[in-house]
Amino acid sequence: MLEQQISCPMCGTKARLEEYENEINSSRDGKKIKFRMISYACDACTNSFTTTESDTIVVDRINKAMRCQQRKSKIKKYVS
């Protein structure tokens, strides 16, 4: 489980965990894929950063969203 607050590596004050929607373009089928991004934001120095753990979670979410998109397009091919 991710910590809700950790020390900012730039200034040392507490940075809070943020989750927001983001999207990327899939190179496989040229469609946009939406996923939930996780990063930490520091209000003191206004920087944002990720950790290895948050990066792993986001990559898993992207892979899951891509597989879901591929399944949808395969189903459309069979139904059509």
C-alpha positions as a Markdown table, in Angstrom:
| # | Residue | x | y | z |
|---|---|---|---|---|
| 1 | Met | 0.0 | 0.0 | 0.0 |
| 2 | Leu | 1.3 | 3.4 | -0.9 |
| 3 | Glu | 2.0 | 6.0 | 1.8 |
| 4 | Gln | -0.4 | 9.0 | 1.7 |
| 5 | Gln | 2.5 | 11.4 | 2.4 |
| 6 | Ile | 6.2 | 11.0 | 2.0 |
| 7 | Ser | 9.1 | 13.4 | 2.2 |
| 8 | Cys | 9.8 | 15.4 | -0.9 |
| 9 | Pro | 13.2 | 14.6 | -2.3 |
| 10 | Met | 13.7 | 18.2 | -3.5 |
| 11 | Cys | 12.9 | 20.2 | -0.3 |
| 12 | Gly | 12.3 | 17.6 | 2.4 |
| 13 | Thr | 8.7 | 18.7 | 3.3 |
| 14 | Lys | 5.8 | 16.4 | 3.2 |
| 15 | Ala | 4.4 | 15.6 | -0.3 |
| 16 | Arg | 0.9 | 14.2 | -0.7 |
| 17 | Leu | -0.3 | 11.4 | -2.9 |
| 18 | Glu | -2.4 | 12.4 | -5.9 |
| 19 | Glu | -4.4 | 10.2 | -8.3 |
| 20 | Tyr | -5.7 | 11.5 | -11.6 |
| 21 | Glu | -6.9 | 10.4 | -15.0 |
| 22 | Asn | -4.4 | 10.4 | -17.8 |
| 23 | Glu | -4.3 | 9.0 | -21.4 |
| 24 | Ile | -1.8 | 7.7 | -23.9 |
| 25 | Asn | -1.9 | 6.8 | -27.5 |
| 26 | Ser | -1.6 | 3.1 | -28.2 |
| 27 | Ser | 0.9 | 2.4 | -30.9 |
| 28 | Arg | -0.8 | -1.0 | -31.6 |
| 29 | Asp | -4.1 | 0.3 | -32.8 |
| 30 | Gly | -3.8 | 4.1 | -32.7 |
| 31 | Lys | -6.4 | 4.6 | -30.0 |
| 32 | Lys | -6.2 | 6.6 | -26.8 |
| 33 | Ile | -6.1 | 4.6 | -23.7 |
| 34 | Lys | -7.2 | 6.2 | -20.4 |
| 35 | Phe | -5.8 | 5.1 | -17.0 |
| 36 | Arg | -5.4 | 6.4 | -13.5 |
| 37 | Met | -2.0 | 8.0 | -12.8 |
| 38 | Ile | -0.4 | 8.1 | -9.3 |
| 39 | Ser | 2.2 | 10.7 | -8.3 |
| 40 | Tyr | 3.3 | 12.7 | -5.2 |
| 41 | Ala | 2.9 | 16.5 | -5.2 |
| 42 | Cys | 4.8 | 18.9 | -2.9 |
| 43 | Asp | 2.9 | 22.1 | -2.1 |
| 44 | Ala | 6.1 | 23.8 | -0.7 |
| 45 | Cys | 8.3 | 23.6 | -3.8 |
| 46 | Thr | 5.5 | 22.8 | -6.3 |
| 47 | Asn | 7.4 | 19.7 | -7.7 |
| 48 | Ser | 5.8 | 16.4 | -8.4 |
| 49 | Phe | 7.5 | 13.0 | -8.5 |
| 50 | Thr | 6.9 | 9.3 | -8.6 |
| 51 | Thr | 8.3 | 6.3 | -6.7 |
| 52 | Thr | 9.3 | 2.9 | -8.0 |
| 53 | Glu | 6.2 | 1.5 | -6.3 |
| 54 | Ser | 3.8 | 4.1 | -7.9 |
| 55 | Asp | 5.5 | 3.6 | -11.3 |
| 56 | Thr | 4.8 | -0.2 | -11.0 |
| 57 | Ile | 1.2 | 0.4 | -10.2 |
| 58 | Val | 0.7 | 2.8 | -13.1 |
| 59 | Val | 2.5 | 0.4 | -15.6 |
| 60 | Asp | 0.2 | -2.4 | -14.4 |
| 61 | Arg | -2.8 | -0.2 | -15.0 |
| 62 | Ile | -1.7 | 0.8 | -18.5 |
| 63 | Asn | -1.1 | -2.8 | -19.4 |
| 64 | Lys | -4.5 | -3.8 | -18.1 |
| 65 | Ala | -6.2 | -0.9 | -20.0 |
| 66 | Met | -4.4 | -2.0 | -23.2 |
| 67 | Arg | -5.5 | -5.6 | -22.9 |
| 68 | Cys | -9.0 | -4.4 | -22.3 |
| 69 | Gln | -8.9 | -2.3 | -25.4 |
| 70 | Gln | -7.5 | -5.2 | -27.4 |
| 71 | Arg | -10.3 | -7.5 | -26.2 |
| 72 | Lys | -12.9 | -4.9 | -27.1 |
| 73 | Ser | -11.6 | -4.6 | -30.7 |
| 74 | Lys | -11.4 | -8.4 | -31.1 |
| 75 | Ile | -15.0 | -8.8 | -29.9 |
| 76 | Lys | -16.1 | -6.1 | -32.4 |
| 77 | Lys | -14.4 | -8.0 | -35.2 |
| 78 | Tyr | -16.2 | -11.2 | -34.3 |
| 79 | Val | -19.6 | -9.6 | -33.9 |
| 80 | Ser | -19.4 | -7.6 | -37.1 |
